[in-house]
Amino acid sequence: MPQSIKRTVLRRGDPSREEERRDLLQSLSHTRTLINQAYGGFNNASDSDLIESYVFEINSLHARYNYLLRRVKELESIT
């Protein structure tokens, strides 16, 4: 189904689904920002413990991003 049709279906569908979709997209955007900030910190870190903490943070944020993206796709496939 083309993207424009999916969006139309979502708009006419259940308002709670559209609200959930908006929340998920907002969380995706926020998570992308956090990933970029973590990479910035990683690139500027020189202490090995701090570098390790940024590696864990980046991996954690990527896992969260993948989860949110999967939820958006699941929500769009329902409609």
N, C-alpha and C positions, 0 to 999 in steps of 0.2 A: 504494500500500500504506500503510495507517495506520501512524503512528509506533510505536505499541505493538507491532504485529506485526513491524516491522523490528527493534526492539530484541530481541524474543524470538528472531527468526531469528539475529541476531548473537550472542546468548548461546549458542545451541546450535551455532553455526557454528565455524569455525576459530578456535582460541584466539589465534593470532598476529594475526588480523584484529581481534579484539576488543582486544588489547593495542595494536595500532597505532591503533585508533580512540580509545582512552583517551589515548594519548600525543598524538594530534592535538588532542583536545578540551582537554587540559591546555595545550598550546602556544597554542591559540586564546585561552584565558583569560589566559595570561601576556602574550600580544601585546596584548590589550585593555587590560591594566593599563599596559603600556609606552606605548600610544597615549595613554591618559589622562594619564600623567606628562609625555609630550612636549607635549601641549596645555597643561598647567599651566605648563611651562617657557616655552612660546611666549607665553602670556598675560602672563607676568611679565618677559619680556625687553625690553630697551630698546635694546641695541646692534644695529645692522643686520646685522653678521656673525653674531651669535648667533641672531637671528630667522631668517636664511637657513638656518642649520644645523638649526634646529627644523623648518623647512618640509621640508627634505630628509629628516630623520629621520621625520617624520609620514608623508610619502609612501612612504618605504621600509617603514615598519611596516604601512601600509595594503596595500601590495603583498604583504607576507608574510601578513597576515591573509586576504586574498582567496585566496592560494594554499592555505593551510591549510583554509579553508572549502571550497574546490573539492575538495580531497583527501578530506575527510570525506564530502561528497556522493557522490563517486565510489565510495568504500568502501561506503557504504550502498546504492548502486544495484547493486553486485555481488552482494549477498546477496539 
